[in-house]
Amino acid sequence: MDISPRQLAHLLAIHRTGSLLRAAERLGVAQPSLSVSIARLEDVTGHALVERGRHGAKLTPAGLTLLRHAESLEAVLRTAGEEMQNVHVGIAGPLTVGGTPLSASSIIPDILSSLCREHPAMACNVIEGSDDDLLAGLLTHRIDVVISTISGHGSSGREREDVANEPLFGAGVAAVVRQGHPLAGEGELSLLDHKNALWVMPPEGSTFTTLVEALFTTAGLTFPTRIVRAAPFGVLKEIVRRTDGITILSHQIVRSELEDGSLVALPLREQPARRVFGLRTLKQRPTSALARRFIEIAREKAAHYDHS
């Protein structure tokens, strides 16, 4: 099947503008030429790719399937250009790393601290997102390496044959309170005993909130009504430091605060299913030397972050 990069660029422009006329203007081509290009692409693929109507143009399901490849090609070409520019000035990269809030606030900065020492002249982007968003970025070549959930609650796309998953560390949860909190000296904490306490939680709808809500449901409890919701995690932790609120977080997210003593982690009797975080890469995508070194350092540091 002979699909040209130019045709994919045309399809991408139509998707982004929602109009053949606006897409042609953006591309700097005549609208009839754009229509011919799409018609030829439809002939090659054997599918209608663009649905035209009074209110513009949108991609059909077959067009949306091809769109991912168009986005991937665009990202590959952009990265190639950036990499050649960096070679010219002696800079390693670019490397784009994706992480969930947990990995982006723990192991990824640790990996980059080592990588930056090895490569003082380095170009790197870190993207924080949900498991689903990170997987989409990986599949469209906008992200080179992802560290996210690969098993347990919140994991996404585990069964994809084109994605390689390599376990790094397990993540459990604990109840977390401020230093000097009345509960700080106690042992194991149970949700049942503190259902009426002030709780500090992430916003509704987040993957981690869904996990925590499931803990209360499994324990036969309604979710707390005395609650402060906050994001990002830095704001949430600051609220816990300044109140008698209790939160539930993974050890990795509060590692620095546990080390400096500003927060205290208490074992939580109710535990969710074990979550495993790991490296995610595309099997058929060659990795750059910088990406390979990032992966090597991740493996070296993984054991330090394991709290199964």
C-alpha positions in Angstrom: 0.0 0.0 0.0 1.7 3.2 -1.2 0.8 6.0 1.3 2.9 9.1 1.0 3.9 11.4 3.9 2.4 14.3 2.0 -1.0 12.6 2.0 -0.8 12.0 5.7 0.0 15.6 6.3 -3.0 16.6 4.3 -5.3 14.3 6.4 -3.8 15.8 9.6 -4.5 19.3 8.5 -8.1 18.5 7.7 -8.6 17.0 11.1 -7.1 20.0 12.9 -8.9 22.6 10.9 -12.2 20.8 10.4 -12.4 22.2 6.8 -10.9 21.4 3.4 -10.7 25.1 2.7 -8.9 26.0 5.9 -6.7 23.0 5.6 -5.7 24.1 2.1 -4.9 27.6 3.3 -2.8 26.2 6.2 -0.9 23.9 3.8 -0.5 26.6 1.1 -2.1 24.5 -1.6 -5.3 24.9 -3.7 -8.4 23.2 -2.4 -8.9 21.2 -5.5 -5.4 19.8 -5.2 -6.1 18.9 -1.6 -9.3 17.1 -2.6 -7.4 15.1 -5.2 -4.8 14.1 -2.7 -7.4 12.8 -0.3 -9.3 11.1 -3.1 -6.1 9.2 -4.1 -5.4 8.3 -0.5 -9.0 6.9 -0.2 -8.4 4.9 -3.4 -5.1 3.5 -2.0 -6.6 2.5 1.4 -10.0 1.4 0.0 -11.8 3.4 2.6 -13.7 6.8 2.8 -11.5 8.9 5.1 -13.1 12.3 5.1 -16.8 13.0 5.6 -17.8 16.3 4.0 -20.8 18.3 5.1 -22.4 21.8 5.3 -20.5 22.5 8.5 -17.1 21.4 7.3 -15.2 18.1 7.2 -14.4 15.5 9.7 -12.6 12.2 9.6 -14.4 8.9 9.4 -13.5 6.0 11.7 -11.1 4.7 9.0 -9.6 8.3 8.8 -9.2 8.4 12.6 -7.3 5.1 12.4 -4.9 6.6 9.9 -4.7 9.8 11.9 -2.5 8.2 14.5 0.1 7.3 11.9 -0.1 10.8 10.6 0.6 12.2 14.0 3.4 9.7 14.6 5.1 10.7 11.3 4.8 14.4 12.2 6.4 13.7 15.6 9.2 11.6 14.1 10.1 14.2 11.6 10.0 17.0 14.1 12.2 15.0 16.5 14.6 14.2 13.7 15.0 17.9 12.9 15.5 18.8 16.5 18.1 16.1 16.9 20.0 17.2 13.9 20.1 20.8 15.2 21.3 19.5 18.6 24.1 17.5 16.9 25.2 20.6 15.2 25.7 22.5 18.5 26.9 19.4 20.5 23.7 18.8 22.6 22.4 15.3 23.3 18.7 14.7 22.7 15.9 15.7 22.5 14.5 13.1 24.9 10.8 13.2 25.9 9.9 11.3 29.0 6.3 10.8 30.3 5.3 10.0 33.8 2.2 9.8 36.1 2.1 12.2 39.1 3.8 9.5 41.2 6.7 8.7 38.9 7.1 12.4 37.7 7.6 13.5 41.4 9.9 10.6 42.4 12.0 8.4 40.2 12.0 10.5 37.1 13.7 13.5 38.7 16.2 11.1 40.4 17.0 9.5 37.0 17.4 12.9 35.4 19.7 14.2 38.1 22.1 11.4 37.2 21.6 11.8 33.4 22.3 15.5 33.6 25.6 14.9 35.3 26.6 12.5 32.6 25.3 14.8 29.8 25.7 18.5 30.9 24.6 19.5 27.3 21.2 17.7 27.1 17.7 18.6 25.8 14.9 16.8 27.7 11.2 17.3 28.1 9.2 15.8 31.0 5.4 15.4 30.5 3.1 14.5 33.4 -0.2 12.9 32.6 -2.6 10.1 33.1 -1.8 6.5 32.1 -4.1 6.9 29.1 -2.7 10.2 27.9 0.9 8.9 28.3 0.1 5.8 26.3 -1.4 8.0 23.5 1.8 10.1 23.5 3.9 7.0 23.3 1.9 5.5 20.4 2.1 8.7 18.4 5.9 9.1 19.0 5.4 12.3 21.0 7.0 10.6 24.0 10.1 8.4 23.9 9.9 6.6 27.3 7.0 6.4 29.8 7.1 5.4 33.5 3.6 4.6 34.6 1.3 1.9 36.0 1.7 -1.4 34.1 -0.4 -3.6 36.4 -3.0 -3.0 39.0 -5.5 -0.2 39.3 -5.2 2.5 36.6 -3.0 0.6 34.2 -3.8 1.2 30.6 -3.0 -0.7 27.4 -1.3 -3.6 29.1 -2.2 -6.1 26.4 -1.0 -4.1 23.4 1.5 -6.1 21.4 3.3 -3.0 20.2 4.2 -1.8 23.7 7.0 -3.2 25.8 6.3 -3.2 29.6 9.2 -3.6 32.0 8.4 -3.7 35.8 10.4 -1.3 38.0 8.8 -1.0 41.4 5.6 -1.7 43.4 3.6 1.0 45.0 1.4 0.6 48.1 -0.3 3.3 50.0 -0.2 4.7 53.5 -2.2 7.1 55.7 -0.2 10.4 55.9 -0.4 13.1 58.6 1.6 16.1 59.7 4.4 15.9 62.2 2.9 16.4 65.7 -0.6 15.1 64.6 -2.4 13.3 67.4 -2.2 10.1 65.3 1.5 10.5 64.4 2.7 8.2 67.1 0.1 5.5 66.6 0.6 2.2 64.7 -1.7 0.9 62.0 -4.6 3.1 61.0 -8.0 1.8 59.9 -10.5 3.8 57.8 -13.3 2.5 59.9 -11.9 4.2 63.0 -11.4 7.5 61.3 -14.3 7.8 58.9 -15.4 11.1 60.5 -12.0 12.7 60.4 -11.0 15.5 58.1 -9.6 14.0 54.9 -7.5 15.7 52.3 -7.8 14.1 48.9 -7.0 14.6 45.2 -9.8 15.9 42.9 -12.7 13.7 41.9 -12.2 11.7 38.7 -8.5 11.1 39.0 -7.1 7.6 38.8 -5.7 7.8 42.3 -9.0 9.1 43.8 -10.9 6.2 42.2 -8.4 3.9 43.9 -8.9 5.5 47.3 -12.7 5.6 46.9 -12.6 1.8 46.2 -10.8 1.4 49.6 -13.8 3.0 51.4 -16.3 1.0 49.4 -14.6 -2.3 50.1 -14.5 -1.5 53.8 -18.3 -0.9 53.7 -17.9 2.9 54.2 -19.3 5.9 52.4 -16.7 8.3 51.2 -15.9 11.1 53.7 -18.0 14.2 53.8 -15.4 16.2 55.8 -13.0 16.6 52.9 -10.7 19.1 51.3 -9.8 18.2 47.7 -6.6 19.7 46.3 -4.3 19.4 43.3 -1.5 19.1 42.4 0.1 16.8 45.0 2.4 19.6 46.2 -0.7 21.7 47.3 -2.3 18.7 48.9 0.8 17.9 51.0 1.0 21.5 52.1 -2.6 21.4 53.3 -1.9 18.2 55.3 1.2 19.9 56.8 -1.0 22.8 58.0 -4.0 21.0 59.3 -5.1 17.9 61.2 -6.3 16.3 58.0 -5.4 12.8 56.9 -4.6 11.8 53.4 -3.8 8.5 51.6 -0.8 8.6 49.4 1.8 6.3 47.9 5.2 6.4 49.8 6.9 7.6 46.6 4.9 10.8 46.5 5.8 11.8 50.1 9.3 10.4 50.1 11.1 13.8 50.6 8.6 14.9 53.4 9.0 11.6 55.2 12.8 12.0 55.1 12.7 15.5 56.5 10.1 14.6 59.1 7.5 17.1 58.1 5.0 14.3 57.3 4.5 10.9 58.9 3.3 7.8 57.2 1.1 5.3 59.1 0.4 1.7 57.9 -3.1 1.5 56.5 -5.0 -1.7 57.3 -7.1 -1.4 54.1 -4.8 -1.8 51.1 -5.7 -1.8 47.4 -4.5 -4.3 44.9 -0.7 -4.0 44.3 0.2 -1.5 41.6 3.4 -2.0 39.6 5.1 0.9 37.9 7.4 0.3 35.0 9.0 1.4 31.8 6.9 1.6 28.6 8.4 1.8 25.1 7.4 1.0 21.6 8.8 -2.4 20.6 9.4 -1.4 16.9 10.8 2.0 17.6 14.6 2.3 17.8 15.6 4.2 21.0 18.3 6.9 21.0 21.5 6.6 23.0 20.1 9.1 25.5 16.8 7.1 25.9 18.8 3.9 26.4 20.9 5.5 29.1 17.7 6.9 30.8 16.3 3.3 30.8 19.6 1.9 32.3 19.6 4.4 35.1 15.9 3.7 35.8 16.7 0.0 36.3 19.6 0.9 38.6 17.4 3.1 40.8 14.2 1.1 40.8 14.8 -1.0 44.0 15.1 2.2 46.0 11.5 3.1 45.1 9.9 -0.2 45.8 7.1 -0.1 48.4 5.0 -3.1 47.5 
